[in-house]
Amino acid sequence: MGIIQTDEWMASEFDRPLTMMNNLDIIDVKPEQLYRHLQANGMYTPNEKARKVYHHLVKQDVWTKARQLFTTYHELWAGPDVPVYIFPLQAPGFLQKAKEAKSGLAFQHAVFLFLDSHITNQELEAVLIHEYHHVCRLHRTKKEAKDYTLLDALVMEGLAERTVAKYLGSKYLAHWTALYPQSDYKRLWNRYIEGKLNINRSNPLHDSIMLGKKGYPQMIGYWTGYQLVKHASPLSVRQSLVISAEDILKKQVL
C-alpha cells in the first residue's frame, strides 16, 4: 500500500471530502464522523486557501517524495505496509498564527498526513517518522485500543518525537517539545501528571492533559511525554518500537 494517490482523488473531489471518505475502509465509522475526526486533527476544509495548498503540494511532487520516505522507513524498521493518506493542512484562523507546516494522525492500519504548502523535505520526513513510529508500536505492542492509558499516550508521543531527533536532529522537532524549560519538568510532572497515569483514553481528562485544556497548560501531556523519554535510559530505534510504557517509566530518572 504505502502512499495513496490522494492527489488524484482531490483533482476531482476536492470540494467533496465526504466522497473521499467513502474510499477509506480502514475504520468502521460513518464518513461524516471520520471527516470530523480528521478535521479536528488538521485536515482541510474546502476553500480557496486549501485549494492553493493542494496545488502547491502537487507542484512540489510531495506524493513521490513521501513514497520514497515511506519505503525507506518501512524497510528500515520492518514495519507494517499500511496506507498513507496525504491532504492539505487546515489553514489557521484569522487571529491564529501557524506553528507547524504539518500535522498527522496514526491508526493501527493507516496514517494521515496534513501538510501546508511551505513544508520542507525535512519536515515531511519528520511527520512521517513520527506517525509511522506510532503505527509500528501499535502493531508490536498488541494492546487493545480500549486499554490504552495516559501513560501509554505520553510514551507513544515521546518516543516518536525522540526518533525524529535521532534521524533529523533537534531542528525538526515539533514546537511542543520546547514549550517549557527542561528545568521545570519535575515540578510540572508532579503537579499535572503524577497520580493520573492510569487514566483511560476514554476519560475526557486524558485529552485535557495531553492537549492542555480545562486549566491544564498547553500541550502539557505531549511535552511531559517527550521529557519522560529523555529522562529514561537511551534506547535504539528498534527498542523504542517494542518497549512497554511501564518499562520507560521505570527507567525515568527525575
Secondary structure, DSSP 8 states (H G I E B T S, - for coil): -EE--HHHHHHHHTT-HHHHHTT--SSSS-HHHHHHHHHHTTB--SSHHHHHHHHHHHHTTHHHHHHHHHHHHHHHTT----EEEEEEB----TT-----SEEEEEETTEEEEEE-TT--HHHHHHHHHHHHHHHHHHHHH---GGG-BHHHHHHHHHHHHHHHHHHH-GGGS-GGGGSS-GGGHHHHIIIIITT-TT-BTTSHHHHHHHHT-TTS-TTHHHHHHHHHHHTS----HHHHTT--HHHHHHH---
